[in-house]
């Protein structure tokens, strides 16, 4: 692997890097959340993250099209569904009527998902992750509905390189909040996946 450090809001730089790499598959795992959760600054972090989901995704999609990618896999979240019966299926609506900080996240998610699934020229897969836990996250243990271990989330992205039809997949533990049947069936994903201990 050859790392490239750039500003995802610089469309020309993103396009130059992606075209130079000539990938068949592009995996979008960008986020702009802090390493440590500070509730006093959460609203500011959510605004930055929403901007990245909208503008950063737009730049990645354009770069991917210029490079001739076959598939784009993008990280989203599964805890912004509109209130309704559970478990939520991927076709259930997002909570577009949300207010406050949640509305910022929902708008960013909706924009990202539209760009990935509706842009012609490649197959777009959206992985709606649950609340991440494990090494390098805000929590070592599951918390709240629809948790997912960071190892299992990464495994879903790896599986999506070759498996699954374009569309949206819930990626979370099977706690009844969201249905993960599509991810199990089409990606071959198992929420119990963990990397071997070092």
C-alpha positions as CSV (number, residue, x, y, z in Angstrom):
1,X,0.0,0.0,0.0
2,X,1.1,3.5,-0.8
3,X,-0.4,6.1,1.5
4,X,-1.5,9.5,0.2
5,X,-2.2,12.4,2.6
6,X,-4.5,15.0,1.1
7,X,-7.5,17.3,1.8
8,X,-10.7,15.5,0.8
9,X,-12.3,18.9,0.2
10,X,-9.7,19.6,-2.5
11,X,-11.5,18.0,-5.4
12,X,-8.6,18.3,-7.8
13,X,-6.2,16.6,-5.4
14,X,-8.6,13.8,-4.6
15,X,-9.2,13.2,-8.3
16,X,-5.4,13.2,-9.1
17,X,-4.7,10.7,-6.3
18,X,-7.6,8.3,-7.2
19,X,-6.9,8.5,-11.0
20,X,-3.1,7.8,-10.3
21,X,-4.0,4.7,-8.2
22,X,-6.4,3.3,-10.9
23,X,-8.5,1.3,-8.4
24,X,-11.3,-1.1,-9.4
25,X,-12.9,-0.6,-6.0
26,X,-12.9,2.5,-3.8
27,X,-13.7,2.2,-0.1
28,X,-14.9,5.4,1.6
29,X,-14.4,5.2,5.4
30,X,-13.7,8.9,5.9
31,X,-14.9,10.4,9.2
32,X,-14.2,13.6,11.0
33,X,-15.0,12.6,14.6
34,X,-12.5,13.2,17.4
35,X,-10.5,10.4,19.0
36,X,-12.1,11.2,22.4
37,X,-15.8,12.1,22.9
38,X,-16.3,15.5,24.4
39,X,-20.0,16.1,24.9
40,X,-19.5,19.8,25.0
41,X,-18.0,19.8,21.5
42,X,-20.2,17.1,20.0
43,X,-22.4,19.4,18.0
44,X,-19.3,21.0,16.3
45,X,-17.9,17.5,15.5
46,X,-21.2,16.4,14.0
47,X,-21.3,19.5,11.7
48,X,-17.7,18.7,10.5
49,X,-18.6,15.1,10.0
50,X,-21.8,16.0,8.0
51,X,-19.8,18.3,5.8
52,X,-17.3,15.5,5.1
53,X,-20.2,13.1,4.2
54,X,-21.6,15.6,1.7
55,X,-18.6,17.4,0.2
56,X,-16.0,14.7,0.8
57,X,-18.2,12.0,-0.7
58,X,-19.0,14.2,-3.7
59,X,-15.3,14.6,-4.4
60,X,-14.6,10.9,-4.0
61,X,-17.5,9.9,-6.3
62,X,-16.3,12.3,-9.0
63,X,-12.8,11.0,-8.6
64,X,-13.9,7.4,-8.8
65,X,-15.9,8.0,-11.9
66,X,-12.9,9.7,-13.5
67,X,-10.8,6.7,-12.6
68,X,-13.3,4.2,-14.0
69,X,-14.0,2.4,-10.7
70,X,-16.3,-0.6,-10.8
71,X,-17.5,-0.4,-7.2
72,X,-17.7,2.1,-4.4
73,X,-18.2,1.0,-0.8
74,X,-19.1,3.7,1.7
75,X,-19.5,3.9,5.5
76,X,-22.9,5.1,6.8
77,X,-24.8,4.6,10.1
78,X,-27.9,2.5,11.0
79,X,-29.1,4.5,14.0
80,X,-30.8,7.3,12.1
81,X,-33.9,5.5,11.0
82,X,-37.3,7.2,11.4
83,X,-39.3,5.9,14.4
84,X,-41.2,2.8,13.5
85,X,-41.4,-1.0,14.0
86,X,-38.1,-2.8,14.6
87,X,-36.0,-4.4,13.4
88,X,-35.5,-1.7,10.7
89,X,-35.0,-3.0,7.2
90,X,-32.7,-1.2,4.8
91,X,-35.7,0.1,2.9
92,X,-37.2,1.8,6.0
93,X,-37.0,5.7,5.8
94,X,-34.3,7.7,7.6
95,X,-35.5,10.2,10.2
96,X,-35.5,13.2,7.9
97,X,-37.9,15.0,10.3
98,X,-35.2,14.9,13.0
99,X,-34.2,18.2,14.7
100,X,-31.1,19.5,16.4
101,X,-27.8,17.6,16.2
102,X,-29.5,14.5,14.9
103,X,-30.9,16.4,11.9
104,X,-27.3,17.4,11.0
105,X,-26.2,13.7,10.9
106,X,-29.3,12.5,9.0
107,X,-28.8,15.1,6.3
108,X,-25.2,14.2,5.9
109,X,-26.0,10.4,5.8
110,X,-28.9,11.0,3.3
111,X,-26.6,12.9,0.9
112,X,-23.8,10.3,1.2
113,X,-26.2,7.5,0.5
114,X,-27.8,9.2,-2.5
115,X,-24.4,9.9,-4.1
116,X,-23.1,6.4,-3.6
117,X,-26.3,4.5,-4.7
118,X,-27.7,6.8,-7.4
119,X,-24.6,8.0,-9.3
120,X,-24.3,6.1,-12.6
121,X,-21.1,4.4,-13.8
122,X,-20.3,2.1,-10.9
123,X,-22.0,-0.2,-8.3
124,X,-22.5,1.6,-5.0
125,X,-22.8,-0.2,-1.7
126,X,-23.6,1.6,1.5
127,X,-22.7,-0.1,4.8
128,X,-24.9,1.3,7.6
129,X,-22.7,0.5,10.6
130,X,-24.1,0.3,14.1
131,X,-22.5,2.0,17.1
132,X,-18.8,1.1,16.9
133,X,-17.0,-0.4,19.9
134,X,-13.7,-2.0,20.4
135,X,-10.1,-0.8,20.0
136,X,-9.7,2.7,18.7
137,X,-13.3,3.7,19.2
138,X,-15.2,5.7,21.9
139,X,-16.2,2.6,23.8
140,X,-14.5,-0.8,24.5
141,X,-17.9,-2.5,25.2
142,X,-21.2,-2.4,23.3
143,X,-23.5,0.5,24.1
144,X,-27.0,1.4,23.0
145,X,-29.0,-0.4,20.3
146,X,-27.4,-1.8,17.2
147,X,-23.7,-2.0,18.3
148,X,-21.0,-3.4,16.1
149,X,-17.4,-4.4,16.9
150,X,-14.9,-2.5,14.9
151,X,-13.3,-5.8,13.6
152,X,-16.7,-7.0,12.3
153,X,-17.3,-3.6,10.6
154,X,-14.0,-3.7,8.8
155,X,-14.7,-7.3,7.8
156,X,-18.0,-6.2,6.2
157,X,-16.1,-3.6,4.1
158,X,-13.6,-6.3,3.0
159,X,-16.4,-8.7,2.0
160,X,-18.2,-6.0,0.1
161,X,-15.3,-5.7,-2.3
162,X,-16.4,-8.9,-4.1
163,X,-19.8,-9.9,-2.5
164,X,-23.2,-8.3,-2.6
165,X,-25.3,-6.4,-5.1
166,X,-25.3,-2.6,-5.1
167,X,-27.5,-1.1,-2.4
168,X,-27.7,-0.6,1.3
169,X,-26.7,-3.1,4.1
170,X,-27.3,-2.9,7.9
171,X,-24.0,-3.9,9.7
172,X,-24.7,-4.4,13.4
173,X,-25.1,-7.1,16.0
174,X,-28.4,-8.9,15.9
175,X,-30.1,-7.3,18.9
176,X,-33.5,-6.6,17.2
177,X,-32.9,-2.9,16.4
178,X,-32.0,-3.5,12.7
179,X,-32.3,-6.5,10.4
180,X,-28.9,-7.8,9.3
181,X,-30.3,-10.6,7.1
182,X,-29.3,-9.0,3.8
183,X,-25.6,-8.6,5.0
184,X,-25.5,-12.2,6.2
185,X,-27.0,-13.5,2.9
186,X,-25.4,-11.4,0.3
187,X,-22.1,-10.4,1.8
188,X,-21.5,-13.6,3.9
189,X,-21.0,-11.3,6.9
190,X,-20.9,-12.6,10.5
191,X,-21.3,-10.0,13.3
192,X,-19.2,-12.3,15.6
193,X,-16.1,-11.8,13.4
194,X,-13.0,-10.8,15.4
195,X,-9.4,-10.5,14.3
196,X,-7.1,-13.1,15.9
197,X,-5.4,-11.9,19.1
198,X,-1.9,-10.6,18.5
